[in-house]
Amino acid sequence: MGILQELVGDIPIPQVAKVKQYFDNQQIDDFTTALSNRLYVKKIENQVQPGMEIAVAVGSRGLDKLVEMTKLTIDFLKDQGAKPFIVPCMGSHGGATGPGQKAVLEHLGIREEVVGAEIRSSMEVVKIDELENGLPIYVDKLASEADGIVVINRVKPHTAFRGPFESGIMKMISIGLGKQKGAEACHQLGFKHMAEHVPAMGKIILDKMPILFAVATVENAFDKVAVLDVLLPEEIEDKEPVLQEQAKQSLPQIMFDKIDVLIIDEIGKNISGDGMDPNITGRYPTPYAYGGPDVTKMVVLDLTEETEGNANGVGTADFTTQRLVDKMDREATYANGLTSTVVGPTHISTAMPNDKTAVQAAIKTCNILHFEKARVVRIKNTLEIGEIEVSETMLDDVEQHQGIEKQTDFYTWEFDEKGNFIN
């Protein structure tokens, strides 16, 4: 037994129970019909002329209905006689390489044989203008040479700043379409100015590039499409802030104000740009965003397969596991910090030998007198918080909250011979 195991070996882990959190589950049942009804209308059809070569900008997030949304959009463009192709629209993700960004889309199910359009992936950009403060504005070269551009994205609160345009269409245009250089430029003066720079850059690109329309969704607390719209370029500035407010109202949450230890089984870029959504954890990479629970110590245990070693966000936690560190692709992870200028989330938090010691370390350091009374919450990831586990001390909170229901009796976590969770 090593010194780390010795230091935490006697720390008790409280019993837990599964509880269910209830959120509004309103969603669009027939997505195909809903999107078709918004695409096949005169104002959108008039944007497309036969023979136009059109770049369809698709991002790196795991959006609900992303494959269907992309295929339906491509089918619509073909029906108008256009020649669509896909460009990855994801800033520096995918290791900031062309093949890497194509691989990200393919992992999300966006493949030529599935959606019916070629993926043309390059990191080459063109500078089209600059802001008054001198920040350059870049656009994907392949998209800039197309006859038209269509943008697909979900609108939701950002994880590092607040404003009328956060994570949505404007950000997709200003940062996603700008590839690594565009993302770097938009982030250069820090998140303090992002609420200003994102729409400023986006408006110039809208003015100078042939953006035809945008497909925008808002997801409910269960990450299912609840709101859908197709926006003309001149509608984006007015309508996206409305969608942003709807997204904030739909945001899921951990329904406890105070948590001593928050355990997150997995993080990854397919879950959030920050690996885990700070809007859920209450842990933000910058001082320019806020909300969520007060968490004393946070533990992340593993990476998702889809993140391909990108461990951005692990530095936001206090503890992790050697297993996660061993899976970490440092180049892909550090590229995020170098592009966003926020390097804290790419740091490696204190790595313990296994799940059990990581949990014990968090309890040991959460600054309470009686460790067995620690307020502990465990979630799978920040996308799946409908059913979570909570410790015995939190039973009063559960019973007093109308949106939470206890599902099981209290039980003791089981660990395998390596010290990792069995369930």
ZAMARGU-4260 file (C-alpha; in steps of 0.2 Angstrom, whole numbers, plus 5000, padded with zeros to 4 digits):
<rodrens>
0) 5000/5000/5000 | 5007/5017/4995 | 5007/5033/5005 | 4991/5040/4997 | 4981/5024/5001
5) 4988/5026/5019 | 4983/5044/5021 | 4965/5041/5015 | 4962/5022/5020 | 4952/5026/5036
10) 4941/5039/5028 | 4923/5032/5029 | 4912/5033/5013 | 4894/5036/5018 | 4880/5025/5012
15) 4870/5032/4997 | 4853/5030/4989 | 4847/5033/4971 | 4835/5048/4969 | 4826/5054/4954
20) 4825/5073/4949 | 4810/5078/4939 | 4812/5091/4925 | 4800/5097/4912 | 4801/5083/4898
25) 4792/5093/4884 | 4800/5089/4868 | 4796/5088/4849 | 4789/5071/4845 | 4790/5071/4826
30) 4806/5079/4823 | 4807/5075/4805 | 4790/5083/4801 | 4794/5098/4812 | 4810/5102/4803
35) 4803/5099/4786 | 4789/5111/4790 | 4802/5125/4794 | 4813/5121/4779 | 4801/5119/4765
40) 4794/5136/4766 | 4796/5150/4753 | 4807/5161/4763 | 4820/5147/4765 | 4818/5139/4748
45) 4821/5157/4740 | 4838/5157/4749 | 4844/5142/4738 | 4847/5142/4719 | 4850/5127/4708
50) 4868/5123/4706 | 4874/5132/4721 | 4888/5123/4731 | 4884/5125/4749 | 4894/5122/4765
55) 4884/5115/4779 | 4893/5119/4795 | 4892/5105/4808 | 4900/5106/4826 | 4908/5094/4838
60) 4894/5093/4851 | 4883/5078/4854 | 4867/5087/4849 | 4851/5078/4850 | 4845/5073/4833
65) 4861/5080/4825 | 4862/5066/4812 | 4844/5068/4807 | 4845/5087/4807 | 4860/5086/4796
70) 4853/5074/4784 | 4836/5083/4782 | 4845/5099/4779 | 4856/5091/4766 | 4841/5083/4758
75) 4832/5099/4757 | 4847/5108/4749 | 4848/5094/4736 | 4829/5096/4733 | 4832/5114/4728
80) 4845/5108/4716 | 4860/5113/4727 | 4877/5104/4729 | 4879/5103/4748 | 4895/5097/4757
85) 4900/5097/4776 | 4913/5108/4784 | 4918/5104/4803 | 4913/5120/4812 | 4922/5117/4829
90) 4936/5130/4832 | 4951/5120/4838 | 4943/5104/4843 | 4948/5087/4835 | 4966/5091/4840
95) 4965/5107/4829 | 4969/5096/4813 | 4958/5093/4797 | 4958/5074/4799 | 4955/5076/4818
100) 4939/5086/4815 | 4933/5075/4802 | 4935/5060/4814 | 4925/5070/4828 | 4910/5071/4816
105) 4911/5053/4811 | 4911/5048/4829 | 4895/5058/4831 | 4887/5048/4816 | 4890/5062/4803
110) 4897/5051/4789 | 4895/5054/4770 | 4886/5037/4767 | 4873/5042/4781 | 4870/5060/4778
115) 4873/5060/4759 | 4886/5074/4758 | 4905/5074/4758 | 4915/5080/4773 | 4928/5093/4768
120) 4939/5096/4782 | 4954/5108/4783 | 4961/5120/4795 | 4965/5133/4782 | 4956/5150/4784
125) 4955/5167/4776 | 4955/5184/4785 | 4939/5193/4780 | 4940/5208/4792 | 4945/5214/4809
130) 4936/5222/4824 | 4940/5240/4829 | 4951/5234/4842 | 4962/5225/4829 | 4956/5207/4832
135) 4956/5198/4816 | 4941/5189/4809 | 4943/5172/4800 | 4932/5160/4791 | 4935/5142/4785
140) 4943/5144/4767 | 4932/5130/4760 | 4916/5138/4767 | 4921/5155/4761 | 4923/5149/4743
145) 4906/5141/4743 | 4890/5149/4735 | 4882/5148/4752 | 4884/5143/4770 | 4871/5134/4782
150) 4874/5133/4800 | 4867/5120/4812 | 4869/5122/4831 | 4860/5120/4848 | 4857/5136/4858
155) 4862/5135/4876 | 4870/5144/4891 | 4889/5146/4889 | 4901/5139/4902 | 4912/5154/4904
160) 4903/5170/4901 | 4886/5178/4901 | 4877/5188/4888 | 4863/5188/4875 | 4873/5177/4863
165) 4882/5163/4872 | 4883/5146/4865 | 4873/5146/4849 | 4872/5152/4831 | 4883/5167/4833
170) 4896/5158/4842 | 4896/5144/4829 | 4898/5158/4816 | 4912/5168/4825 | 4922/5154/4833
175) 4917/5137/4825 | 4918/5143/4807 | 4935/5152/4811 | 4943/5136/4815 | 4958/5136/4827
180) 4964/5154/4821 | 4947/5161/4823 | 4944/5153/4840 | 4961/5159/4846 | 4957/5177/4840
185) 4940/5178/4848 | 4947/5171/4864 | 4963/5182/4864 | 4957/5196/4875 | 4949/5184/4887
190) 4932/5178/4892 | 4929/5195/4900 | 4926/5202/4883 | 4918/5187/4874 | 4900/5193/4877
195) 4905/5208/4866 | 4917/5199/4853 | 4906/5184/4849 | 4891/5195/4842 | 4903/5208/4835
200) 4913/5195/4824 | 4897/5186/4820 | 4888/5201/4813 | 4903/5205/4802 | 4903/5187/4795
205) 4885/5188/4792 | 4887/5204/4782 | 4902/5198/4772 | 4899/5179/4770 | 4884/5171/4760
210) 4876/5163/4775 | 4859/5157/4769 | 4850/5151/4785 | 4853/5143/4802 | 4845/5128/4810
215) 4844/5131/4829 | 4837/5120/4843 | 4835/5121/4861 | 4835/5105/4871 | 4826/5101/4887
220) 4833/5095/4903 | 4835/5078/4896 | 4844/5084/4881 | 4830/5081/4869 | 4825/5094/4856
225) 4811/5105/4864 | 4812/5120/4852 | 4817/5121/4834 | 4818/5135/4822 | 4826/5139/4805
230) 4832/5157/4805 | 4837/5169/4790 | 4853/5178/4793 | 4844/5194/4797 | 4833/5186/4810
235) 4848/5178/4820 | 4852/5194/4830 | 4834/5196/4836 | 4829/5178/4838 | 4844/5170/4846
240) 4843/5179/4862 | 4825/5173/4864 | 4831/5155/4861 | 4845/5158/4874 | 4832/5163/4887
245) 4822/5148/4883 | 4838/5137/4885 | 4841/5144/4902 | 4824/5140/4908 | 4826/5122/4902
250) 4843/5120/4910 | 4844/5104/4921 | 4851/5106/4938 | 4857/5097/4953 | 4844/5102/4965
255) 4855/5104/4981 | 4862/5121/4985 | 4877/5114/4996 | 4887/5098/4992 | 4903/5093/5001
260) 4908/5081/4988 | 4902/5079/4970 | 4908/5064/4960 | 4907/5063/4941 | 4909/5046/4933
265) 4915/5053/4916 | 4919/5069/4907 | 4922/5072/4888 | 4921/5085/4874 | 4905/5076/4868
270) 4897/5080/4885 | 4902/5098/4886 | 4916/5109/4879 | 4922/5110/4897 | 4921/5091/4899
275) 4907/5093/4911 | 4895/5108/4911 | 4899/5121/4924 | 4881/5126/4924 | 4877/5109/4932
280) 4893/5108/4943 | 4894/5126/4949 | 4912/5126/4945 | 4917/5138/4931 | 4934/5141/4922
285) 4932/5160/4923 | 4924/5172/4935 | 4912/5178/4921 | 4899/5165/4923 | 4889/5159/4938
290) 4875/5148/4944 | 4874/5130/4951 | 4877/5122/4968 | 4891/5126/4980 | 4903/5112/4979
295) 4917/5110/4991 | 4927/5096/4983 | 4924/5088/4965 | 4930/5072/4958 | 4931/5066/4940
300) 4934/5047/4938 | 4936/5044/4919 | 4935/5050/4901 | 4921/5046/4888 | 4927/5035/4874
305) 4920/5049/4862 | 4932/5062/4869 | 4947/5053/4862 | 4958/5057/4876 | 4954/5076/4877
310) 4953/5078/4896 | 4949/5097/4895 | 4940/5101/4912 | 4949/5089/4923 | 4958/5103/4930
315) 4942/5111/4936 | 4940/5096/4948 | 4950/5093/4964 | 4954/5075/4962 | 4954/5062/4948
320) 4961/5045/4945 | 4977/5038/4937 | 4965/5029/4925 | 4959/5045/4918 | 4977/5052/4917
325) 4983/5037/4908 | 4969/5040/4895 | 4973/5058/4893 | 4979/5065/4876 | 4989/5079/4882
330) 4991/5088/4865 | 4973/5087/4861 | 4969/5093/4879 | 4982/5107/4880 | 4976/5113/4863
335) 4960/5119/4871 | 4969/5129/4884 | 4981/5137/4871 | 4966/5142/4860 | 4954/5148/4874
340) 4968/5156/4884 | 4960/5148/4899 | 4972/5134/4905 | 4966/5130/4922 | 4954/5116/4915
345) 4968/5108/4906 | 4979/5106/4922 | 4979/5088/4929 | 4970/5088/4946 | 4977/5077/4960
350) 4977/5060/4953 | 4973/5046/4965 | 4976/5027/4962 | 4958/5022/4959 | 4940/5028/4962
355) 4939/5023/4980 | 4954/5033/4985 | 4949/5048/4975 | 4932/5048/4984 | 4940/5046/5001
360) 4953/5060/4997 | 4938/5072/4992 | 4929/5068/5009 | 4945/5070/5019 | 4948/5087/5012
365) 4930/5094/5011 | 4932/5103/5028 | 4919/5095/5039 | 4921/5088/5057 | 4912/5071/5054
370) 4917/5063/5038 | 4903/5050/5039 | 4891/5065/5037 | 4898/5071/5021 | 4885/5078/5009
375) 4890/5067/4994 | 4882/5067/4976 | 4887/5055/4962 | 4882/5058/4944 | 4886/5049/4928
380) 4890/5065/4919 | 4882/5082/4917 | 4871/5076/4903 | 4862/5063/4913 | 4856/5069/4930
385) 4839/5063/4930 | 4844/5049/4942 | 4858/5052/4954 | 4865/5045/4970 | 4865/5055/4987
390) 4872/5052/5004 | 4861/5049/5020 | 4864/5066/5027 | 4855/5073/5012 | 4839/5064/5015
395) 4830/5079/5023 | 4834/5089/5008 | 4826/5075/4997 | 4810/5074/5007 | 4808/5093/5007
400) 4810/5096/4989 | 4795/5093/4977 | 4806/5089/4962 | 4816/5075/4970 | 4810/5057/4975
405) 4820/5044/4984 | 4820/5028/4973 | 4830/5015/4984 | 4835/5011/5001 | 4852/5017/5007
410) 4867/5005/5002 | 4885/5004/5002 | 4896/5007/4986 | 4905/4992/4980 | 4923/4992/4973
415) 4932/4979/4963 | 4949/4972/4967 | 4957/4988/4959 | 4947/4999/4970 | 4936/5005/4956
420) 4917/5006/4956 | 4908/4990/4952 | 4891/4999/4948
</rodrens>
